[in-house]
Amino acid sequence: MSHSNLQHRRTHNLLLISKLLNQRDTASPFTLVKDSLEQPAKPLLREYIRRAKLSKTSVIFLSFETFTKPKDVDFFVECYGDKKSETILRDVQKVVSSGAGKRFLIIIDSLTTLCSKPQTPGTGINLVEFLSNLLQPSQPQQQTSLVAVYHLDIPTTNVSNSFNSYSPPPLSLLSYLATTIIKLHSLSFLLTEKAANARSLAAPAFGLGEEVEGVLVGLKPKTWSNHNLKVEERGLVLELEHRRKSGRGVLEWYFLPTCSNISSSVGVQAFREIVTLLDDHPLFRKPQEEDTSEQELTGMTFELGLTERQRLERDGVVLPYFDAQKGGGGEGGRILYDMGVEDDFDEEEDEI
C-alpha cells in the first residue's frame, strides 16, 4: 500500500471511529459489542461513558448483571431478576420524556441475559420489539443511540425459546439489526498469534478454544503481559464492522489504550482522540515501504536515477512506431524492416 493510500485510510477511518464512539449525528443507532472472558467490554463502556459526559449526553444504563451504578452514569435502571420488559421500557421512557436532555445514550451491559429469557408471544420478551421501542424518541428533536454488549462465551441458542423452530439464533438476529459491530480482542493474545505466524507455527488457542476441561480463561503469555508493556502500549483491540446507509461496509482494526491517566485528563487533553489504527501500534507497526522517488534514493551503491544528460539522450531516441506514423494514415499495418548482410532474400518465397 502506498503512503498516500495509507494516509487516506488513516484519516478516513479515524474520523469514523471518532464519530461512532462520540455518537455524533446518530452515526450508529444500534452498536453491538461482542466480548468474551479474555477481553470484557467494561473498558470500552467506560470510554463510551467518558465521551458522553464530555459531549453532555445523558447516559441510561440498563443493568442486567451490574449491581452498582458506574461512574458518570446519569440514570441507572435495574433489570435483573424477574423484571418484565414492559416495566423496563416504562422506566426508560419516563427518563427520556422527563426532558433531562436532547441526546441519550442507552447502554445494555448484557444482551445475553436478555436473550436467555423466553421469547414466546404470550409470556416472554420480543427482542426486536424491545430494542425498537428503546430507540424510539419521545420528542421529535431527541436523539437516542443504543450500545449493547453480547457475551460470546455464553451459549443462548435454544429453539424452545423462539417463536418457532425457523427463527434465527439471537446472535444472528442482533448482527443483522446492528448498524455497527465491535468485536473485542485481547492485545496479548493477538501478539502471541502474530509471533507464531511470523515463525510459521500454528496460532495457539486460549480459554474455551483450548478445549481443556476446567479452563475458562486462558493465561496471558508473560512476554506480552501488561507488566512487560509500556504504559502507552497497554489497551484492547477493536475489530470494527460499520454498515453505511448505502449498504457499503467498512472493516477496520483499532487500538484503544486503557491507561488511567487518559480517563482523568481534563481540559483540551480530554477531547484529544486516543484511538489509533492497529497498524500504528508500536508492536504491530509494519516496516515502512521504501519510496522509489528520486529524492529518497540516496546512500546506495548504485544509481537508479537519471542525470540531465541521460534524460536528454533518452528523449532523443526515436522509437520504431514513430517511423510507422510518418507515412500518414490509411496504409494498414506496414512492417519496417532493414535487411542485413546475413539475410538471404528469396524472390520466389517473396512472391508467395
Backbone torsions as a table, in degrees:
resi	resn	phi	psi	omega
1	MET	NA	132.0	-178.0
2	SER	-72.1	165.1	-177.9
3	HIS	-64.9	-38.4	-179.7
4	SER	-66.3	-40.9	178.9
5	ASN	-66.5	-38.9	178.5
6	LEU	-65.8	-40.8	178.9
7	GLN	-65.9	-39.0	177.4
8	HIS	-65.2	-42.9	178.3
9	ARG	-64.4	-39.9	179.6
10	ARG	-65.1	-46.1	-179.0
11	THR	-65.4	-43.5	-176.4
12	HIS	-67.9	-48.2	-174.7
13	ASN	-75.4	-29.5	174.8
14	LEU	-69.0	-36.6	174.9
15	LEU	-65.2	-35.7	179.7
16	LEU	-66.8	-48.2	-178.5
17	ILE	-66.7	-30.8	176.9
18	SER	-66.4	-41.4	178.5
19	LYS	-66.7	-36.5	-177.9
20	LEU	-72.0	-43.1	-179.1
21	LEU	-71.8	-32.6	177.5
22	ASN	-84.7	-6.0	-178.3
23	GLN	52.8	46.2	-177.5
24	ARG	-85.4	129.9	176.9
25	ASP	57.5	35.5	-179.0
26	THR	45.7	52.3	-178.9
27	ALA	-62.5	-29.7	178.4
28	SER	-145.5	103.0	-179.9
29	PRO	-62.5	-36.8	-177.4
30	PHE	-131.2	113.5	178.9
31	THR	-110.4	123.2	179.1
32	LEU	-101.9	122.6	-179.9
33	VAL	-108.5	120.7	178.3
34	LYS	-102.7	119.3	178.6
35	ASP	-123.7	179.6	-178.9
36	SER	-149.4	178.9	178.1
37	LEU	-67.3	-31.5	179.0
38	GLU	-68.3	-34.7	-179.9
39	GLN	-140.9	92.8	177.6
40	PRO	-68.5	166.2	-175.7
41	ALA	-93.3	3.5	-177.4
42	LYS	-61.0	-42.4	177.2
43	PRO	-60.8	-37.4	179.1
44	LEU	-70.1	-38.6	177.1
45	LEU	-64.8	-38.1	176.0
46	ARG	-62.7	-35.4	178.1
47	GLU	-69.2	-39.0	175.3
48	TYR	-61.0	-43.9	-178.5
49	ILE	-67.8	-38.7	179.2
50	ARG	-62.6	-45.2	180.0
51	ARG	-69.4	-33.8	177.7
52	ALA	-66.0	-36.7	177.9
53	LYS	-66.0	-39.9	179.6
54	LEU	-67.0	-34.2	-179.6
55	SER	-92.4	8.8	177.9
56	LYS	58.4	46.3	176.2
57	THR	-104.9	130.0	179.9
58	SER	-73.4	132.1	-177.5
59	VAL	-106.8	124.7	175.2
60	ILE	-110.9	117.9	-174.9
61	PHE	-105.9	114.1	176.1
62	LEU	-91.8	112.2	-172.2
63	SER	-99.4	114.5	172.6
64	PHE	-105.3	-18.9	179.3
65	GLU	-143.9	5.0	178.1
66	THR	-104.9	126.5	-174.3
67	PHE	-101.3	-14.1	178.1
68	THR	-118.9	146.2	-178.5
69	LYS	-70.8	122.3	178.3
70	PRO	-65.6	161.4	-179.2
71	LYS	-68.5	141.4	176.4
72	ASP	68.2	14.9	174.4
73	VAL	-88.1	130.2	-176.3
74	ASP	-79.5	-43.8	-176.8
75	PHE	-131.8	127.2	-177.6
76	PHE	-115.3	116.2	-177.3
77	VAL	-110.9	119.3	179.0
78	GLU	-81.4	123.1	-176.4
79	CYS	-120.0	-1.5	-178.0
80	TYR	-77.7	166.5	-176.8
81	GLY	90.0	-149.3	-178.9
82	ASP	-97.8	28.8	-178.5
83	LYS	-70.4	130.4	-176.6
84	LYS	-79.8	158.1	-179.3
85	SER	-65.8	-33.7	178.6
86	GLU	-63.7	-36.7	178.8
87	THR	-68.9	-38.8	178.7
88	ILE	-65.0	-44.6	178.9
89	LEU	-64.2	-36.5	179.0
90	ARG	-65.7	-39.2	178.7
91	ASP	-67.7	-39.4	-179.8
92	VAL	-69.1	-44.5	-179.8
93	GLN	-65.6	-28.6	177.0
94	LYS	-67.7	-39.3	178.6
95	VAL	-69.8	-43.2	-177.3
96	VAL	-67.2	-40.2	-178.4
97	SER	-78.0	-8.1	-179.7
98	SER	-73.6	-9.9	179.2
99	GLY	77.7	26.9	-179.9
100	ALA	-70.6	-17.9	179.5
101	GLY	-179.5	168.2	178.5
102	LYS	-97.0	-14.2	179.4
103	ARG	-125.4	131.4	-178.0
104	PHE	-130.1	141.2	173.8
105	LEU	-120.7	114.6	179.3
106	ILE	-98.7	125.4	-179.2
107	ILE	-116.2	126.6	174.6
108	ILE	-109.5	118.7	-173.1
109	ASP	-77.4	-16.9	-179.7
110	SER	-157.9	100.8	170.3
111	LEU	-75.0	-19.9	179.2
112	THR	-62.5	-41.4	177.3
113	THR	-64.6	-38.7	179.2
114	LEU	-67.2	-39.3	-179.4
115	CYS	-73.1	-21.5	-179.7
116	SER	-75.9	-15.8	178.7
117	LYS	-75.4	151.6	179.0
118	PRO	-59.6	139.2	-178.7
119	GLN	-115.6	38.7	177.0
120	THR	-79.1	152.5	-175.7
121	PRO	-62.5	-32.5	-173.6
122	GLY	-85.9	-44.3	-170.4
123	THR	-113.2	-22.0	-171.6
124	GLY	-97.4	-153.3	-174.8
125	ILE	-121.3	137.1	174.4
126	ASN	-92.9	111.0	-172.3
127	LEU	-63.0	-45.2	-178.2
128	VAL	-65.3	-43.7	179.7
129	GLU	-65.8	-37.6	-179.5
130	PHE	-64.8	-46.6	-179.9
131	LEU	-68.4	-35.0	178.9
132	SER	-66.8	-38.8	179.3
133	ASN	-69.0	-29.5	177.6
134	LEU	-66.9	-33.9	-175.6
135	LEU	-87.1	-6.4	180.0
136	GLN	-79.9	118.0	179.8
137	PRO	-74.6	146.5	177.6
138	SER	-80.4	-20.8	178.6
139	GLN	-127.8	151.8	-175.3
140	PRO	-61.9	-33.9	-174.3
141	GLN	-88.6	-1.7	-178.9
142	GLN	-82.1	146.2	177.3
143	GLN	-120.6	127.8	-177.1
144	THR	-127.0	131.4	176.8
145	SER	-124.8	150.8	-176.5
146	LEU	-124.3	130.1	174.5
147	VAL	-124.0	117.3	-175.8
148	ALA	-126.1	144.1	-176.9
149	VAL	-106.7	135.5	176.4
150	TYR	-124.2	127.3	-179.5
151	HIS	-88.0	117.2	-177.6
152	LEU	-74.8	-20.5	-176.2
153	ASP	-82.7	-7.0	-177.7
154	ILE	-109.2	112.6	179.7
155	PRO	-72.8	136.3	179.5
156	THR	-128.7	3.8	-177.5
157	THR	-72.9	112.9	-179.8
158	ASN	-144.8	112.5	-175.7
159	VAL	-64.0	-31.5	-177.7
160	SER	-69.0	-19.7	179.5
161	ASN	-86.3	-5.1	-177.4
162	SER	-94.4	168.9	178.0
163	PHE	-64.7	-39.7	178.2
164	ASN	-152.7	173.9	-175.3
165	SER	-71.9	-10.7	-178.8
166	TYR	-96.5	1.5	179.2
167	SER	-71.8	142.8	-179.9
168	PRO	-71.8	161.1	175.5
169	PRO	-62.9	156.5	-178.0
170	PRO	-58.6	-40.0	-178.4
171	LEU	-65.8	-39.4	177.6
172	SER	-65.5	-38.4	179.3
173	LEU	-67.8	-41.7	179.4
174	LEU	-68.1	-38.1	178.3
175	SER	-65.5	-30.4	177.6
176	TYR	-74.7	-35.9	-177.3
177	LEU	-79.5	-28.9	-173.4
178	ALA	-71.2	140.8	173.4
179	THR	-87.7	-21.4	177.1
180	THR	-139.9	133.1	178.2
181	ILE	-121.0	125.4	178.7
182	ILE	-120.3	117.3	176.2
183	LYS	-104.8	129.0	-175.3
184	LEU	-94.0	141.7	178.7
185	HIS	-131.4	149.7	175.9
186	SER	-80.9	132.2	-177.8
187	LEU	-64.9	-41.5	-177.9
188	SER	-65.3	-37.1	179.3
189	PHE	-69.1	-39.6	177.7
190	LEU	-65.4	-36.8	177.4
191	LEU	-66.2	-37.3	176.8
192	THR	-65.6	-41.6	177.1
193	GLU	-65.4	-38.0	178.8
194	LYS	-64.5	-41.6	178.5
195	ALA	-66.2	-36.3	178.1
196	ALA	-69.2	-40.1	178.3
197	ASN	-67.0	-32.2	178.6
198	ALA	-66.6	-26.0	178.3
199	ARG	-101.9	12.5	178.9
200	SER	58.9	39.8	177.1
201	LEU	-109.7	160.2	178.1
202	ALA	-69.0	136.1	-179.8
203	ALA	-67.6	134.1	-179.1
204	PRO	-72.7	159.5	177.0
205	ALA	-107.2	151.6	-177.5
206	PHE	-133.0	152.5	175.0
207	GLY	65.8	-132.1	-179.6
208	LEU	-65.9	-23.4	177.6
209	GLY	-67.6	-19.5	177.1
210	GLU	-71.0	-22.9	-179.4
211	GLU	56.2	42.9	176.2
212	VAL	-108.1	133.3	-176.9
213	GLU	-62.4	128.0	177.9
214	GLY	89.3	-6.6	-178.8
215	VAL	-95.8	118.5	177.4
216	LEU	-108.7	-40.2	-179.2
217	VAL	-123.1	128.8	179.8
218	GLY	-76.3	147.8	177.0
219	LEU	-75.6	131.0	179.6
220	LYS	-72.3	136.3	179.9
221	PRO	-59.7	140.6	-178.8
222	LYS	-65.0	-30.0	-177.6
223	THR	-64.2	-37.3	-175.6
224	TRP	-111.9	25.2	177.7
225	SER	-73.2	164.6	-178.1
226	ASN	-63.5	-24.5	179.7
227	HIS	-71.5	-28.5	-178.7
228	ASN	-91.7	-10.3	179.7
229	LEU	-95.4	151.6	175.5
230	LYS	-70.6	165.4	-176.2
231	VAL	-62.6	-42.1	-178.6
232	GLU	-74.8	-10.3	-179.1
233	GLU	-96.1	-4.6	-178.7
234	ARG	-89.2	139.2	179.6
235	GLY	164.9	-161.7	179.5
236	LEU	-128.8	161.7	-175.0
237	VAL	-108.8	134.6	179.3
238	LEU	-111.7	124.6	172.3
239	GLU	-100.7	106.8	-171.2
240	LEU	-100.6	137.5	170.2
241	GLU	-131.9	110.5	-177.8
242	HIS	-114.7	135.2	-178.5
243	ARG	-111.9	119.3	179.8
244	ARG	-80.3	169.0	178.6
245	LYS	-65.3	-28.6	179.1
246	SER	-74.2	-10.7	-177.7
247	GLY	99.0	-10.6	179.3
248	ARG	-76.3	135.3	-179.3
249	GLY	-102.7	150.6	177.4
250	VAL	-120.9	125.1	178.0
251	LEU	-115.8	129.8	-179.0
252	GLU	-158.3	153.5	176.5
253	TRP	-111.8	133.4	-177.7
254	TYR	-126.3	162.5	175.4
255	PHE	-122.5	126.3	179.5
256	LEU	-114.0	109.3	178.3
257	PRO	-69.5	149.3	-177.1
258	THR	-124.2	26.3	179.0
259	CYS	-69.2	149.4	-172.3
260	SER	-69.8	-27.2	-176.3
261	ASN	-71.7	-16.1	178.8
262	ILE	-74.3	-44.1	-178.6
263	SER	-68.2	-25.5	-178.9
264	SER	-95.4	4.8	-178.2
265	SER	-73.4	149.1	-178.6
266	VAL	-132.2	167.7	176.7
267	GLY	75.4	-143.0	-178.0
268	VAL	-66.8	-33.0	-178.7
269	GLN	-64.3	-26.2	-179.4
270	ALA	-68.3	-28.2	-179.0
271	PHE	-92.2	-1.0	-179.3
272	ARG	-72.4	134.9	-179.4
273	GLU	-73.1	127.9	-176.9
274	ILE	-107.9	-15.6	-179.6
275	VAL	-77.7	135.6	178.8
276	THR	-129.4	166.3	173.2
277	LEU	-69.3	147.8	178.6
278	LEU	-63.6	-29.7	178.3
279	ASP	-67.1	-19.6	178.7
280	ASP	-90.7	-2.7	176.5
281	HIS	-68.0	140.1	-177.0
282	PRO	-56.0	-32.3	-177.9
283	LEU	-89.9	-8.6	177.4
284	PHE	-114.6	-3.8	-175.5
285	ARG	-68.0	129.1	179.3
286	LYS	-83.9	152.0	177.1
287	PRO	-62.0	138.5	-176.7
288	GLN	-65.2	134.5	179.0
289	GLU	-73.1	138.3	-178.1
290	GLU	-70.7	133.0	177.8
291	ASP	-84.6	132.4	-176.7
292	THR	-87.5	10.7	178.2
293	SER	-69.1	154.2	-174.9
294	GLU	-69.0	-20.9	-178.5
295	GLN	-69.8	-27.1	-176.5
296	GLU	-104.4	2.6	179.9
297	LEU	-89.0	68.5	-179.8
298	THR	-126.5	158.3	178.8
299	GLY	75.1	21.6	-179.8
300	MET	-104.0	159.0	178.3
301	THR	-79.8	-10.2	177.3
302	PHE	-136.2	157.2	-175.2
303	GLU	-105.2	121.7	178.5
304	LEU	-94.2	-17.9	-179.4
305	GLY	-83.9	176.8	-179.3
306	LEU	-117.1	139.7	173.1
307	THR	-77.6	172.6	-179.3
308	GLU	-65.8	-36.9	178.4
309	ARG	-67.6	-43.6	178.9
310	GLN	-64.3	-35.4	179.0
311	ARG	-67.9	-38.5	177.5
312	LEU	-67.3	-40.4	177.7
313	GLU	-65.5	-36.3	178.5
314	ARG	-67.9	-39.0	178.4
315	ASP	-68.4	-23.6	-179.3
316	GLY	-83.9	-8.0	179.1
317	VAL	-73.9	127.2	178.9
318	VAL	-92.9	118.0	-179.3
319	LEU	-80.2	156.9	-174.7
320	PRO	-58.4	-36.3	-174.9
321	TYR	-72.0	-13.6	174.2
322	PHE	-72.6	-37.1	176.6
323	ASP	-64.3	-35.3	-178.5
324	ALA	-68.4	-19.3	-178.2
325	GLN	-90.4	-6.4	-177.9
326	LYS	-72.8	-29.2	-176.1
327	GLY	-74.9	-5.8	-178.4
328	GLY	90.6	174.0	-177.8
329	GLY	-86.7	169.4	176.1
330	GLY	84.4	7.7	-179.1
331	GLU	-98.9	1.0	178.8
332	GLY	77.1	-162.8	-178.9
333	GLY	-91.9	85.8	178.3
334	ARG	-79.0	146.7	177.9
335	ILE	-107.6	120.5	178.1
336	LEU	-95.6	118.3	-176.8
337	TYR	-143.0	128.7	176.1
338	ASP	-102.4	119.2	-178.4
339	MET	-71.7	143.3	177.4
340	GLY	-102.1	179.3	-179.4
341	VAL	-67.2	-35.7	-175.6
342	GLU	-79.6	-7.6	-179.3
343	ASP	-77.7	135.7	178.9
344	ASP	-104.4	109.4	-176.7
345	PHE	-87.6	123.3	180.0
346	ASP	-112.1	113.2	-176.9
347	GLU	-67.6	-38.6	-179.3
348	GLU	-64.1	-41.1	179.5
349	GLU	-68.0	-33.1	179.1
350	ASP	-69.5	-32.4	177.4
351	GLU	-67.2	-32.8	179.1
352	ILE	-64.6	NA	NA
